[in-house]
Structures are given as structure tokens and as C-alpha cells.
Amino acid sequence: MCRQVEQGGTFTPDLPFHMVWLSTNACQLRCLHCSSNSSRRAADELTTGEVFRLIDQLADAGIVDFGISGGEPFIRDDIMRIVAYARRCGMAVGVASHGANFSAARADKLAELEVGRIQFSLDGLASSHDALRQLSGLHRRVLNSIETAKRAGLRVHVCCTINSLNVDHLSEFVEFLAAINIDRLNFSRFIPTGRGSDRLDISDRQWRDVIEHCRRLARQYDGRLEIVSHLAQQILVDDVVGDIPGFVGCQAGRGQGCVSANGTVFPCVLLPIPIGNIRETSFRQIWETSTVISELRERTRLEGKCLRCAVRAQCGGCRAIAYARTGRYLAEDPRCWLTHDHQPSADFRC
């Protein structure tokens, strides 16, 4: 079910459509931007049985898409059983990996389970990717993993976190991905949280150019490479999304959420505000009774220029960067150029 929350045709679901499960905190890499600050496996990670119960609760709540991330999911020896269980529960499943060592046997098994996508992290061309991931030669290994996945017939997505190391080479990177027949590129916004530091960020004003550039690339490669992004201000640069009634910009606490390796629920992968734990309370109860979720859903609770903005219903600013910078998840988005320049009038059109 969806309920109306503001005028203008926008809506938000009672429960999210997409949930990310951070399957483990263990990872062989020590990436400079890791929002999970992944390293060693924690002692309190959910057991296989607890993950099955989590999936039952998510399926019962109507979640249709289950994203498995980490850390590195394939470190868990039960990950294929978990994928199989989620598929039996009728959920679409995607798995995200750093791609350092993706075997043909693993690819074939995911294909057999009809996994909807395998997503590899590739943060630009070789030099910027390996520098960010702190492992020389990793870029080449990820390309081998991509080839392995495609041979198995899997749909391959690439996730790229935009940061100071790769921002000047996005056009060349997109052309490279199109040439190797990647199915989808997801541009992710860098948030200085977890292990991520401000030195990897670009300036607030640069983000306007980046968002506009991403939209130009999406149009340029339409039909060759699907390009999507998690950039809240897309409404300000994209005429198409301005005409989509369901487009609400920031999805934190709305269309998506996150469950950590130990069962803690968050409004978003990049918004580390705990709202409950599935070991103590059901997912549905956590989501439906959370004050944080309620406030994220109601854009009238936003602060500063985000509250006064004429397109708040279809943008809302990025709640994760607001929280990372100010400690207040309802604060105005410091990266939005409208907070620096001017606010759109009530009859604003892209």
C-alpha cells in the first residue's frame, strides 16, 4: 500500500520496496571510503537461522527486492543457502561484491538460483580504483570477475562511488564500461561516514556539475548502458523525473532501508541511525513505530532551506550528508546548490 504524504502527486510506501542486508563486517580489503568500516567478522553477526527469519519478516512486509552487501558477502559460507531461501520466498535478489575473486562455480550457482543481478564495485579507471581500494591490480581482477559473471549469463551491475580520485575521469570510465557491455552503472554519492574521510569528498559546489554531468551521460548512453544514481537533486537537472509522480528523491526511510550484520535496522545504508534490532522486535514493528522513519517520511519536518524549497517533495535533500555534516538528519542538505544560491519559486520547473 502507498499513502499520500504531500500534495503534488508524490507518495511514499508504508513499508520499503528494497532492503539491503549487510551480511558481514568481514572483508579482505580496507577501502578508504568504506561506509561500513569493514574489517574483521563481528562475533554477534546473525546466524543462518536468524537470517532466514529476517527474510520471512521482510517478505511478509511486502519487500520485493533484497540486496545482499557487506563487507564481502561471499566470505559467509552460508551465503548461497541464504540467496536460495530469499528466492524461494519470492524476492528478487542482488548480491554486491568487491570482485577480487569471483569463481565460475559461484557464478553458475547464482545463475541457477536466478539471481537478478551481481554488482561489482569499480570506482573508476585502474589507477583511481586501486588507490581507493588500497590493492594494486584489483581493477584487473574485477574485470576478470565481470567476464566470469557474464559467461554464466548473469546481469552485471557496476557501482561507482564518486569521489575526488575519480571525478575528473567519469566520461572515460563510462565509455570503458559501455565497451565491455556492462548492464547498469550505479553512480553512488560519497558520504564521509564509516572509514570515509572528508579528503575524498569534492566541494559542495562541484556536486552541481557532477549531478548534471551524470544526467548528460545517462542520455548519451541511453540504449547502450543504463546509468542510474543516488543523487537526491536529480529533480533539479532531469526533466523526465519531474513528471514521475512517484519520484521522491532521497529514499532514506521511504523506499529503502538497511539491516546490519547483527540485525540492527537503519533508514539507509549511508545513514547510520539505529532504529531497532530484529532480534528484539519484528521488522514491521520497528519500521512502523520508529520516530526517525516517521520524520523522514514527512518532508514538513525538514529544516532550513530544504523545508522552504518548492521541490522538497521530489528531492528532500540527501539525509545522509546532512547527518554526516551536522549530526541532524533533518538538516538542510549542505551540498545542494540551492542552499548556496537561490530557492526555486513555487512554479519551478526543471
N, C-alpha and C positions, 0 to 999 in steps of 0.2 A: 504494500500500500504506500501511496505517496500523499503527503498532505501539503496544502498551500501554506507558505510561511510569509510571503511578501507579495505585494502587487506587482504586476508586470509579467505574469505568466510563469515565474520561476517556482520551483518546488524542491523539496528535499525528501528523501525516503525516510520512513520511520526507522528503518534499520539499513545499514550499508549494503551495497551490492557486492563489494570487493573487500576482502580481508587479507592482510599479509601476516604470515606466521614467520617470525624469526626463529628458525628451527634450532639453532645452536649459536653459542657465542664463540665456538671454536673456529679458527681459521688459520691456514698456513701462512697467510700474508699479513702485513702490517701497513695497510694502505693509509696514506696521510689524511684522507678525507673521511674515513670510516665513521658513519653516524652511530654505529653500534659499538664502536671501540672494541671490535672483536679481537680476541687473542686465544685464551685457553677456554676449554669447556667448563662451564659452571657446574657445581655439584647439585644444584637444585633444578636442572632442566626437566621439563615434562617427560614422563615415561611414555612408552608406546601406547599403553592403555589410556593414559591421560590425554594424549593427542587424539586418539580415537573418540574419546568423549567430547573433546573440544570440537572436532569435526561434526559430530552428531548435533551439538548445540548450534553451530553455525548453519548447518543445513536446515535445522528446524526453524531458525530465524529467517530463512529465505536468502541467505548469502549464496550467490550463484557462482562467484569466482574466488578461488583460493590460491593465493600466491605464496610460494614457499621460498624464503630467503634465509639470510643468516647474519653473520658468519658464513660458513660454507656448508650448505645442506648435505652434500654428499659425504661429509665426514660421519654423519649418523649412519650406522649400519642398518637401521630400520626404515630408511627414507623411502625405499621402493614400496614397502608394505603400507606406509602412510599415504603415498600417492595413490596406490591401488584402492585403499579404503575411501579416500575422498572421491575418487571416480565412481566407486560403487554407490556412494551417497548422492550421485548425480551432479557433482560440482565440476565446473571447468577448473583445470589445474594448470598453473605455470610454475616453473622452477627456475630460480636465478642462481647462477654460479660464477665464480671468478674465471672459470675456464682454463685453469692451468693444466688440468689432466682429466679430460673427458673421454672415456673409452668407448669403443664401438659397442661393446656389450651393454654398457649403460645406456647408450643412445637407442639401441634396439629395444631394450626393455621399456623405455619411456614411450617409444613409438607403439609398442604392443599395448600399453596402457592408454593409448590415445590422449596423451598429454597435449594440451593446446599450444604450448609454447615452451621453448627453452630460451632463457635470456642470459646472455653473457655480458659481462662488464668490459667495455672497451672505451677508454677515456681519451680518445684522440689518436693521433698517429703514434708511431712506435716510441719516439723519444719522450713525449709527454705522458703516455700511458705508463711506461716502465718507471718513469721518475715518480709519478703519483703512487704507483703500487709498490715501489721500492724493490723491484726484482727485474734485473736485466734479462731480456729475452722473453719476458712474459707475453708481450704483444704477439710474437710469432707463435707461441704455444696456444694462445686464444684463437688465432686464425686456424690452427690445426683442429681445435675443438669445434669450431664453426663448420669446417669441412666434414668432420665426422658426423655432426648432427644432421647436416643437410643430406648426407648419403643415406642416413636412416629415414629420411622423409619428414623430419621434424621441422616445424615452423620456428625460425630462428629470429629472435629479437636481440638488439644490442642496446644497452643502457649506457649513456654517456653523461657524466656529471660535469656540467660546465664550470670551469674554474680558471684561475689565472694562467695555468700551464697550457691550456688548450684553446682558450677563447680566440686567439688570433688565427687559428687554423681550422675553423669549423667547416668552411666551404670545401677545402681539400679533403677533410675527413668524410663528409657526406658523399662526395664523388667516389671516394675509395669504397665506401660501404655499398653504394649502388652498383659498382663494378663487380662486387663479389656476391651480388644477389641476396643481400640481407632483406628479410621481410619487413621488419619495422625497426625504426630508430626511436628510442625514447630519450629526449633531452631532459635531464633532471637538473633541478636548481641546486646549487651548492648552498648548504646551510652550515654555519660554523657551530656544529654540535658534535658530541662524541669526541673523536680524535681530530675532527676538522678544526683548523685554526683560521683566524682572520687573514693570514698571509696568503691563503689560497683564494680568497674572495677577490672579485673585481669591484670597482667603485659602484655606489648606488646609481649614479647617473649612467654608467656604462650598461646597466641592465636594460635600459630602454632600447639601446641599439641592439643588444643581444636578442631580446624578445622579437623585435621587428625583423631581425636577420633570420631567426628561426622560422618565422611565418613565410618569408620570401623563399627560403629553402624548401619548405613544405609544398609551396605552389610550384616551384621549379621542378621538383622531382615527383610530382603527382603522377601516379601510374608506374613509376619505376621503383620508388622506395617510400613506404608510408612513414611519415615523420610526425610524432606526437610530442607533447611536452607537458610538464607540470608547472607551467608558468602562469600564475594567477592572473596577471594583467593581459592575458591573451585577448580579452574582450576589447581592449583599447587599440588593438592593431589588426584585428581579424574581423572583417565584415560578416563572414559566414557564421561564426559562433554567436554574433549579436542577434541573429534571427532564430537561434535554437532555444525554445522555451526552457528546456531542462539544463541549460548551461549555467553553472553557478560558480565558476572559477575555483577557488580553494575548496578542496573536498574534505579537509580535515573534520572529522566528526559528522560528516554528511554521507557521502557516497562510499567512503572507505574508512578503514581503521586498521589497527595493528595489534597482534598478540606476541609478546616476547617469548623467549625460550623457556622462561619459568612460569608462564601463564598470565603475566601482567598485561592488562589491556591499555592501549594508548589510542588517542584520536587519529594518529597519523604516524608513519614510520619516523618522520623527522620532527615530531612534536612530543618530546619525552615527558608527558604529564600523565602519571598513572591514575587510572580511574577505577581500578579494581583488579581482582585476580580470579581466574576461572576455577582455581582450586577451592575458593571460598564462596563464590557466588556465580550463578549462571551468566553466560554472556548476555542473554537478552535482558536480564535484570540489571546488569552493570550498565549496559548502554542506555536503557530506558529511564534509569533513575539518576544518571550522572548529571550533576550541575554543570560540569565542564562541557559535556556534549550539548546540553540544553542551550548554553550560552553561545557555543559555536554555531548552532543551527539558526539562532535568531540574530540576524545581522544588525538589528537595532541596538544590540549590546556592544557593538564595536566602538572604539574610542577615536578621538581626534578627527583627522580629515577622512579616514575610512568611514566613519559614521555619517559624515555630511556628504559623501560622494554620491552622485546621481546614479552610478553604476555599481553600487555596493552589492546589489542582489546577484549580479552576474560576474562578480570579481571577489569581493571580500578581503582582498589583500592576502598575502601569504602569512598564515598564522604562525608558521614555524619560524620564519625570520623575525617576526615581531617578538616572539618569545625569546629567541636566541639573543636578540639585541637588548631587550628591555626587561625580560623576566615576566612580561604580561602578555598573555596570548591574545588578548583583545585589543592591544595597542595598534596604532596605525602602522602600516607597512612602510618601513623606512626606505625600502628600495624603490617604491613607486614614484615615478617622476611627477605625478600629480601632487605629491606631498611637497615637492620642491618648487613646482611652477604654479599651476593653477588647477582648480577643480572644474570638471565639466558642468555645463549648465543642465537643467532638468531635461532639455530636449537634445542632449548629447547623442551624436551618432558617430560610429567609428568611421 
